[in-house]
């Protein structure tokens, strides 16, 4: 339409620029609806026909929704800014719905355009907001756009939920499943895929940890099937799994034969004056809007899925974990995760103390966190030893059966890896045959095609040889049990107690045995307060009980009076380190049975208010054995002989304490004569009575 024929466009409008605004709601529309993009870009030609030369195209919002709660549209904000600067004569969009799907954005655009005299145009009409009729038409179109969006959303959501309630809404199946027939789900007919998914669950049950399961697949080089988008189609690709993939498989209820819909809740909140969509946490399957058990054949049953979920939650760092199914750690506390307080019913925690951090103590927090106190606290070492006796009493008769199971496990070593590689080899041999058939059918005169097909065929052959070498290596490394080794294993079963108490039996192994046969252990204090009762709930419903004295804590293990007396006597002059040395030389031990050191002496002095000091006090009039020898310029042996002959006096607080020799005694006339004679003649004469009448051998 020419300018002279369009009364709404004037020179003021043409002096400004024309803005062509493009938008599509999703990335999928951007990729697939290319015709819509072409029509929107064609508005540039319409702007030229209307008389504009300065034309700006804003297409940065392609792939972004204009609905309520959507992310900010940078292109729309730029368009509003240009209009507010008075730089825009007309805003062109293919449809009004491209500009906005919310009343807020629509009203803001109309208000700014009206103030600055900016026109709005679509594929058919030009609208001047200074005219009442155009305002009315645009208002109706904007309202219809918002209503249209709501109606479409409601229809789509209602249809989607209705199909989901029937269990027929399948968007993307996890690896291991395919659609068989009309909306019917079944396991993937590929045996290698089935075996790979089943192996994830099997290894998790053996290792009790997502990380350990992940490491097993990487250590053994076992690949798993994953979904990947190739040429905009989802296909199965074999690769070493990521840790997140292992977790997704273990936590996906679909593998337990359960269909769920609505795992995440989307909420709209107002933040800083803007409506923002927030996606909530992933709900448990049983909390979802649609929950259909036994929907299809599962790789595990629902009970196994729940137990796996408890294990995973217990392994994570959260406050509501169930330690009875947590991953087995290397700590010494054998009852970690199975010991429950009989007073308040809480699971008891294990804490590690001591210099090396390996001494276990069991405690129940009770209401300590809210200002109360602990329910129960006692040492773990004595309890673990008494509990081990109960375990041995019950399990020793089954030692032979356990030995036979161990022999079976050794015989089947690496079988899981071998079976996975065998399935991979079968698939690779099929791909080799297929590559050969493609190469064989190619025209040999077309060398470009034939050479590429030959390269692919050779590549497949190399992969087959690599797999065969791996299988051969497994067979070569397989441990065959000799009759002598078999007899040793059976003997271990007959002597289960010696195996359990052996230093080679790790705490992790003991804990796995305990959690396999025991549900939980309830501990209650008896009326005396000095004894504890342990009730063991065995797997299968049986119960046994035993009683034992409450282990004494370090605070109740008092230091002996003899040690306190030594510390009091030596503390007057000697430092803590010297006192600890003397106590250790005397073979003394602390109340906890540990060797004395400087810190232990200092703690005891503070506890019993015994005066003392860190370092020994210096007294110039009292010398030790070494100091006396240096003072007289003789050996320590000479000083000892003077003391033994009772010529020189010495004091000693306790045996092995430092000697205390007075300087005045060393300066006495007799001691001085003996030392002077020793230094002149080299002879130690202790009897100096007739020394003056003896003739000298030399003149």
C-alpha positions, 0 to 999 in steps of 0.5 A: 500500500502506498503512503498516499493511500494510508492515512494513518502513516505520516512523515513523523512515523517515517522519520523513525525506524520500523521494528519487525518483532519475531517470536516462536514459543519453543525450540521445537517450533524454531527447528520445525516450523520454518514456514512461520519464520519465513512469513515473519521475516517477510514483514521486512518487505511489508515495512519497505512497501509502507515507506520505511527505509530504516528497519530493525529486525528483533529475532532474539526471542525465537524459542522463548514463550510469552506466557505468564511466568516465562523467562524474561524476553530480551528482544521484547524489552529492547523493543519497549526501550526503543519505543520509549526513546521515541525512535520507533515509528511502527512495530510490525508482528505477524500476529498480535499473539507474537507480541504478548500472551499476558495482559501485563506485557500487552497493556505496557506495550499499548501504553508506551506506543500511545504515549510516543505515537508509535503505530502497531501493524500485523499482516493485515492492518495498521493500528493507531492507538490515538484512535479509539476504534483501533484501541478497542480492536487491539484490546479485543485481540489482546484479550482473545490472545490471552484467552486462546492461550488459556484454552489451549493449555487447559485442553492440552493438560486435560488430554494429557492427564487423562491419557496419563491416568490410563498409563498410555502417555509415553514421552521417552522410555528409559533404556531397557524398554520399547513400545510393543503394539499400541501404547504397550510397554515391554522389555527391549528384545535385545538380550544385551540391553536386558542384561546390562540393565539387570547388571546395574541392580545386581551390582548395587545389591552386592556393593550397597553404593552408587559410587562403588557400582559406578566404579565396578563398571569402569574398572571392568570396562563394561558398557551400558545402553543409554538414550542419545539424540542422533539426527533428532531421533532417540537411539540406544548407544553403548558406552561406559556409564556416568555416575548420574546414569547409575543413580537414574536407573536405580531411582527410576520406578519405571524399572519396578514396573510402575507408571508415574506421571507428575513427578515434579510440581511447577509453581508460580511465585512473585519475586521482585515484582515478577511472576517466576515459574519454579520447578519443585523437587522430584516427588516419590512415585507414590506421591505423584498425581498418577501412580499405577503399579504393575503397569508393565514387566519390571526388572525388579519388584516394588519391594526391592525398589523401596529397599534400594531407595532406602539404601541410597537415601542412607548413603547421602548426607541428610538428616533423615537417613536410615543407617540400617541400609546405609553403605558399609563403612570401614569404622570399627563399630560393628553395630553401626546402623542396627543398634536402636535405643530402647528408651526413646526408639531412635537409632543410635549413632557411632562416634569414634574417639582416641588418638587414632580415631578408631575407638567406637562409642555408641550414643543416642542423642535423645533430646540433646539438640533441643537443650536436653541430654543424651539417652544412652552413651557407652563404649563400643569395644566391649559391646562389640566383643560380647555381641560377636560371641552371640553372632558366633554362637548362632552362625557357627553351625552354618559355617560349612554352608557359608564355605560352600557358598564362598567356593561357589563365588570363587568359581564364578569370579568375573562371570558378570563381566564375562557375560556382558562381554559375550553379549557385546561380542555377539552384537559386534559379530553381527555388525561385522557381517552386516559391514561385510555385506554392505562392502560386498554389495558395493560396486568395486569400481566406485573406489570412494564408496568401496574404500569407506565401506572397507574401512568400516569393515576392518574397524569392526573386525578390530573391535571383535579381536579386542573383545576376544582378547579381553575374554581370553584374559579373563579365562587366563586370570580365572582362579581354579581352586585346587583340592588343597585350597578347597579343604582350607576353605571348608576348614575355615567354615568349621573354624568360623570363630577363628576366621571372625576374630582374625586380623584379616577379617575386615570390619566391612565384612563383619558388618555385611554379615551382621546386616544380612542376618540381623534386622536390628538390636534394641538396647535397654538399661536395667534397673541397676543402671550398671547393666545393659540388655540387648535384644536381637531381632534376627531376619525371619522374626526370631529374637534372642537376648543377652545381658552385660555390664555397662562399659565404663567410660573414660570419665569413670576410669579413675587414675590410681592413687599411687600415680596421683601421689607421684604426680603430687611429689614430683609436681613441686619441682619437675615438669609434666614431661619429666613426670610422664617419663618417670610414670612410663618407666615405672610401667604405670598406665592412665585410667584408660590403660594408655601410656602416660604423656605430657598432656595426660599429666597436665589433664590430671593435674587440672582435674585434681587441682595438683600444683605443677608446671610445664617445665622443670624448675631450675635450682642452682643448688641442686644438680642432677646426675648429669649436671653433677658430673659436668660440674666436677668434670668427671663421668657419671660413673664416678658420681655413681661410685661416690654415691654407692660408697656413701661418700656423696649424698643424693635424694630421689622422689621416687624410683626412676626420678632424677637424682638430686645432689646438693652443690655443697656436698660436691664442694666438700673437702673429702669429695674434692680431694678424691676428684683432684687425685683422680684427675692427677693420677687417673685412679679413683681412690675412695679411701683417702685416710692413709693417702698422705703417707704413701711414697710416690713412684716418680720423683 
